[in-house]
């Protein structure tokens, strides 16, 4: 890792076939290392909507309000609160069980019904929304409109995002995420710094906030399948490393950190390609010296439907 403030050009993720570069994606990224060292690839000040990559921080009110303990929320459910899940049976069943325990059902979820399904429980963000509803139930407030920016639940979420990533709410531009909750743009350097704080809470944090981050990070690592699903990089990175917590966001965003490792990374692909974001974050995780498993390495290989190796994916910096 380079000295504080080192900046180079954007990373390039190249897909090759037959020895030719078939596709290329530009990637802006910031890496924060021990002692606050920073390395930027591209523009560290680039604004990006982190989307679902910050779900672990959006879940902080679940713990800081006491809602999780009041309703006996399990570590598996904490992982679901941070998840963009694949709607496999284990995901759907767990969210339904959680909602039933807090006295609600799928009809109150405001994340929408994904194409090809008949219930919002199948939405990748349903676990996150179950967490929001748990906070509303604990605070004894009307859950209706819990996804709106003026609802107390989202105000608490915004406060925790601001405390972690260092912006003063409300930010200049606020959007709406795919599941209907507020989306706040942030600088890539702020995202990398904030996710590092999540993995290694600073001394300036209260004991309660540090404990909440540790519980959520621990839950994600204990239940990586619930955070994503079969064949998903978030799941595989957490299963195949000793300390990494990783979370994808839409439109080519990826955040990763190491529990207690004082390290974090934020990635944004210019054209929004998730595959390129996965390869970039894998490259930057490996650059810290963490070993890569065979199945993670397989992501760099392009195969035909019949299994023949026909190309490769690589990161060029």
N, C-alpha and C positions, 0 to 999 in steps of 0.2 A: 504494500500500500504506500502511496506517495505521501509527501509532506502535507501539512495543513494547507488547504486551499488549492491544491494542485488541480488543474483543469486541462483536459485533453479533448479531442474531438469526440463526437458521438460514437458509440459502438455501432457496428454493422453486423446484422445477422444475415448470413447468406445461406441459401438453399441451393445445392448443386445437383446436377443430373448430367450424366455423360461427360463429366469433366468441365461443364460450363455452369456459370452462375445463372440459375433460373429465376431466382427472386432475391431481393435484398430489402431489408428493413432497417431504418435508422432508429437508434435507441438512445434516449437521454437517461442517465443514471447518476445517482450520488451514493457513495459508500462512506459510512462513518465507521471509524476504527477506534481502538482503545486510546484513551486520552483525548478524544475528540478530533483525531486526525480525519481529514476529509479528502476524498478524491472524487472529482466530477468528470463524467464523460458527457460532453455536450454542455447544455445550459442548466446550471444548478438552480437558476431562478425561474425556470419554466413553470408556469402554472398548469396543474393537472387536477382533474377531478379524481380522487383516489377510489371512488366508488366502493365496492365491497371489500377492498383491501384493508379498510380501517374498521371492519366489523368488530374486532376484538376490543377496540377502544369504545365503539358505540355500545358495547355490552357493559361498560364499567358501571352505569347507574344501577344495573341489576344487583351488583354487589354493594355499591356505596350507599344505596338507600336501605339496605337490609332486606330487600325483596327476595333475593335468592335463599337466604337462610330462613325467612319467614315461611316460604312455601316449599322448603326442602328440595330446592333445585339441585340436581345431581351434577357431578362433573361431566357426565355425558351430555346433559342438557346445556351446561355452560358451553361445551364445544359446539353444540347446535346453534347457540346464540351468536357464535362467531362464524357460522358456516355459510357457504354457498354450495349447498348440497345437490346431489344428482337425483334426488327423489327416488332413491332405491327403497325397497320395503323397510329397511331398518331406519332410514331417515323419516319416512312418512309415519310409521308406527310410533316412533319416539315423540314426534311433534304432537300427534293426536293425543297420546297419553299425557303429555305435559299440559296441553290445553284443558283436557278433562279434569286434571287435578286442580287447576285454578278456577274451575267452574265455568269454563267457556268452551266454545266449539269453533269449527273452521269458519263459520259465518261472520265472525268478528274480525278475521284477518283482512288487512287492507293492502296486502301485497299483490293482489290480483291472481287470476287463474292462468297458469302458463298454457301455451298451445298444446293440444293433444291430451290435456288432463281435464278433470271435471271438478277439482277442488283446489283452493289456494294452498292447502297443506303441501301440495306437490311443488309449489314455487320454491326456487332455490333459497329464498330468503325467509321461509316460513319459520325457521327456528329463531332467527333474529327477531321477527315480529312477535313470536311467543314470549320472548324476553321483554320486549316493550310492554306487552299486555300484562305481564307479571308485575312490572313496576307500577303500572296504573292501578292494578288490583291492590297492591300493597299500600299505595298512597291513598287508596279509597277515593279515586277520582274517576270521572266518566271516561271509559276507554275510547269512546267514539272520537274519531279524528286524531288518534294517537300518532299518526304518521305526519301530521301537519306541523309546520314550523312554530306555530303559536301554542301548540299543546305542551303542557309541562314536561311530558316525557321527552320530547325532542329538544326542549330547552336544556334539560339536564344533559342530554347527549351532546349537544353543541358545546356546553360548558366543558365536558370532559375531553372533547376533541381539541378545544382551544388550549386546555391545560397541558395536553400531551404534545400537540404539534406547534404550539406557540403563536396562534393568531388571536386577535381580539374580536370576539363575536359582536355583531354579525359581520362576516367578511364582505368585501366589496361586491362580489357576485355570488349569488347562491342559486344553484340549480335544483333539479328534482331527479333523484335516482330512478332506476328502472322499476323499483318496488314501491315508489311513491314517497320515500322519506327525503328530507333535505340532503343536498349534496354540496359540499363546500370545496371550492378549489384551493389548492395549497401549493407552495413552492416545493420542488423536488427536494431541495436541501432540508426544508422543514419536515417533509415526510420521512426522510432518512433519519434525521435527528430524533423525531418523535417515536419512530418504531424502535430505535435503539433504546430510548428511555423506557419503552414498554418492556423490552426484554431485560434491561438492567436499570431498574428504577434509580433515579438520582437521589442524593441525600436531601435535596430540597423538597421532595415529595413527602406528604404525610405518611405515617405508617399504614393508614387505612388504604390510601391509594396504591402504595407499593404492594400491599398484600392482595388487593384486588387484581392488579396486573399479574402477579405471580400465580394466583388461582386460575385466571383465565388462560395464561400461557401454559400452565401445567395441564389444564383440562384439554386444550388443543393437542398437546403432545400425547396425552393419555388416550385420546380418542380421535386419532387423525382421520379415520375413515368417515366419521360423522361430520368432519369439517368440509369434506369434499366428496370423495367416493372412489369407486373402482377406476383405476387408470388415470387418476387425477394427480397432477404434480404436487399440489399442496399436501395431499395424503402421503405420497411417496417420499417427498423430502423429509417429512416429519418421521416417517417410519424408518427411513434409511440413514438418518443422522442421529447424533447423540444429543443435540441441543437446539436445533434450528426450529423456529416457528415461522411458517410461511403462509401468505394469503394473497390470492389473486383478486384483482378487480377488473371490471369490464374495460374495454377499449385499451388493452395493452398495458395495464398497470400491474405491478407486482411489488409487494413489500416482504421483506424477510429480516429476521433478527435472530440472535442467539441468546438463550436464557443465561444470564450472568456473564455473557461474553463481551459486553460493551462493544457490540458490533451491529450494524444494520445497513440495509440497502433499500433504495427506492428506484424503481424502473418505470419508464414510460416510453412505449413504442409510438413513434410519430403517426403511423398509419393504423394504430389500434390493434395490430395482429397479436392475439394471445399466444400463438405458438412462438413468436419471436420473443415475447416477454418471458416465457418459460425458459427458453434457451439462454437468454441474457441473465436471468436470476440464477440459473444453475451454474453458469460460467462464473458469476461473481461469488457465489457460495464456495465453489471449488477453489477460487483464488485465495481464500482464507486458509487453505490447507486442509479443509475437511475432505475426507475421502468420498468418492462417488461410487455408488453401487452399480452393478451390471445393468439393472433395469433403468437407472437414471442415465447411464451412458447410451442405452438403446434409443433414447430420445434424439440422439445425434445421427441416427441411421434412418435413411429413407428406404422403405421396402415396397416392392410391388405387392399386389393383393395375394400373390402366391408365395410371398416371403423372400423373394430375391432382393438382394441389396442393389438398389438402382441409383442411390445418391446419398448425400450427407448434408448435415446442417452444422454450421460453424459460426463462431463469434469472432469478429475481427476488431481489434481495438487499435 
